[in-house]
Amino acid sequence: MSRKYPSRHEFEITLNMIVHTPTGASWLADPGEAEPKVFNAGKLGSVLPNGDEYRGGEVCAMAARILRDRLK
């Protein structure tokens, strides 16, 4: 098992959705809003098939920063 730290390039960012591609975790927010309306944990916190593991709090914190930054 290998603990991984999230990086910005692991996120797909669209107008209203952010997806952490390794885990499939996603955040849906209205355009112009920093707070997500819907959160889907995907495989966040689980050991992935390749042995990687991401801590949920770290991934969620980065997603929150991305949601805020997209409003600038």
C-alpha positions in Angstrom: 0.0 0.0 0.0 1.3 3.4 -0.9 -0.1 6.6 0.6 -0.5 9.3 -2.0 -0.9 13.0 -1.6 -3.4 14.7 -4.0 -2.1 17.1 -6.6 -4.0 19.6 -8.6 -3.3 17.8 -11.9 -5.3 14.8 -10.7 -8.5 16.7 -10.8 -10.7 17.2 -13.9 -12.4 20.6 -13.6 -15.5 21.6 -15.6 -17.9 24.5 -15.2 -19.8 22.9 -12.3 -18.0 19.7 -11.4 -14.6 18.6 -10.0 -13.5 15.0 -10.2 -10.5 13.4 -8.5 -9.6 11.0 -11.2 -7.7 8.4 -9.2 -10.6 7.8 -6.8 -13.6 9.0 -8.7 -14.6 11.3 -5.9 -16.7 14.2 -7.3 -18.0 17.6 -6.2 -20.9 19.3 -8.0 -21.3 23.0 -7.5 -23.4 25.7 -9.3 -21.3 28.0 -11.4 -20.3 31.0 -9.3 -20.6 29.0 -6.1 -17.7 27.8 -3.9 -19.7 25.3 -1.9 -20.6 22.0 -3.5 -24.3 20.9 -3.7 -23.5 17.3 -4.1 -20.5 15.1 -3.0 -19.8 11.6 -4.2 -17.0 9.9 -2.3 -16.2 7.4 -5.1 -13.3 5.2 -3.7 -11.9 8.0 -1.5 -10.3 6.5 1.6 -10.1 3.0 0.1 -7.0 1.2 -1.1 -7.2 1.4 -4.9 -6.5 -1.6 -7.1 -3.0 -0.3 -7.9 -2.2 -0.1 -4.1 -2.5 3.7 -3.8 -4.4 5.2 -0.9 -5.5 8.8 -0.6 -6.7 10.4 2.7 -10.2 11.8 2.3 -9.5 14.9 4.2 -6.6 15.9 2.1 -8.4 15.3 -1.2 -11.5 17.2 0.0 -9.4 20.1 1.2 -7.7 20.4 -2.2 -11.1 20.1 -4.0 -12.4 22.9 -1.8 -9.5 25.1 -2.8 -10.1 24.4 -6.4 -13.8 25.3 -6.0 -12.8 28.6 -4.4 -10.0 29.3 -6.9 -12.3 28.9 -9.9 -14.3 31.9 -8.8 -11.3 34.3 -9.0 
